[in-house]
Amino acid sequence: MQNEQVRQGSQPSRRSWLYLFMVAIGTTMGVAGTLIGVAVMGKPSEAVAQEKKALKLDEGLIALDTDDGQRLLDESKAKQSYVPLSMYFTTQDNLAYCGAASACMVLNATGIERPVSPEHKPFRLFTQTNLFNPKVCEVIAPEKVRKGGMPLKTLGEVLACYPVKVEAVHASETDLPTFRKSAIEVLKSRDSYLVVNYLRKSIKQESGGHISPIAAYHEGEDRFLIMDVSRYKYPPVWVKAEGLWEAMKAVDSDSDKSRGYVIVRHAEK
Amino acid sequence: MQNEQVRQGSQPSRRSWLYLFMVAIGTTMGVAGTLIGVAVMGKPSEAVAQEKKALKLDEGLIALDTDDGQRLLDESKAKQSYVPLSMYFTTQDNLAYCGAASACMVLNATGIERPVSPEHKPFRLFTQTNLFNPKVCEVIAPEKVRKGGMPLKTLGEVLACYPVKVEAVHASETDLPTFRKSAIEVLKSRDSYLVVNYLRKSIKQESGGHISPIAAYHEGEDRFLIMDVSRYKYPPVWVKAEGLWEAMKAVDSDSDKSRGYVIVRHAEK
């Protein structure tokens, strides 16, 4: 018995190869499982080390859940988007999915036919997973968005994969009065939605490029209400139109063009 | 060689057992992987076969995004919960997580310190994953909720794992006028939230036991606004107090007690 083992050890049989192969498969799957586990759960020590308390809001911004924030909403004459968007308000699934989350909110709000959501089968809802249908994946792969988000034009192209009319405008192509006028028109209508792409640090938030829908406009204060999809960072805020416009004029290094806005309208209207 | 194989086949060596063991592990992991894949992605053919168009709303219910629904919200004098809840309105992660989703909405709305969200590290938000901290897992395991949801008392116990004051009331222990009075008081306050547990079919919805927060009350119509966390099924609806109360009186077969409501208040107030 001992001799046989020695012989097989030095000249592996087909069975021994299979055995090694299975060990390798098992080890690989074990390592993969551990890595997935760590990726999903995070290492507790790391989470504690990196955790942040709530971010402070700059004084120039008005949070929706303050007395002033609610008063502005009550007084707004251009808030048709608010209820439909808040009904589908959602948190971006990961740090780069602001565009995907904004697209889902708007598509759900429009009332167009929704895809089946695998987690809620047989029911239907746009989610940040099923948004990426084969047509959208031809525009941009979810893995790519997960790594670097999506620039303005791509957001427009993603939305245009669904039966809605889409208009994507770089801030450099127009001016604040034109944007304000278009935005108010959209926010007074039940058939259209506005999504903005802006540089956070320009409105004194933390910190990079961001995308979120706009739900309302307050004329007296000249402020827009941003439904910020990073709900782990900030509440919805009322921002001065001029501040938002400056943040939309900032150049996106991914596209080398300014940021801007997307208007989504019902296709049949 | 052939003899050896025959011999080993009838009298397996330790190495053969190891080989069989690895094959078994490999097969099990393969099957598990396939099952997980199917569970996550769904079989396309199945999804198509089972998919449902949008559910119709019974005429006795008023959707928030209709003219009447918005008018009721405008007119409501007991809607302090609406803005904070809508800021954290969320879809239940799976068909049984209505209680988990409702708990997250309320906990986020209270403004108590939030746990780090692994997907948004280092930022913080109550999610239907991190809600299940070790203390909550002692009350109920997420796997158990995933299979059968959670009854009223368990929802109360889950919420009580966080620094809030919790009052869970079975409908059988009180009456509609008492509930209505408590509910209005909660909805007029900025420091408290109301979650209801009711039988859907009793208000002519599809179909079983359900949990969702209440955001507002309209006195003239005697209706409550349910922020339905099954956003893949129904919009938020205004339901008659009496209809909701009947649905809350229905017995939950899991607990053999009636359903009811949970009031969540800031702990320090």
Interface residues (C-beta under 8 A of the other chain):
Chain A: M1 Q5 Q8 R15 S16 L18 Y19 M22 V23 I25 G26 M29 V40 M41 G42 E46 A47 Q50 E51 K52 K53 A54 L64 D65 G69 Q70 L73 V83 P84 S86 M87 Y88 F89 T90 T91 D93 N94 L95 N108 E113 R114 V116 S117 P118 E119 H120 K121 P122 F123 R124 L125 T127 S230 R231 Y232 K233 P235 P236
Chain B: S13 R15 S16 L18 Y19 M22 V23 I25 G26 M29 G33 V40 M41 G42 E46 A47 Q50 E51 K52 K53 A54 L64 D65 G69 Q70 L73 V83 P84 S86 M87 Y88 F89 T90 T91 D93 N94 L95 N108 E113 R114 V116 S117 P118 E119 H120 K121 P122 F123 R124 L125 T127 S230 R231 Y232 K233 P235 P236
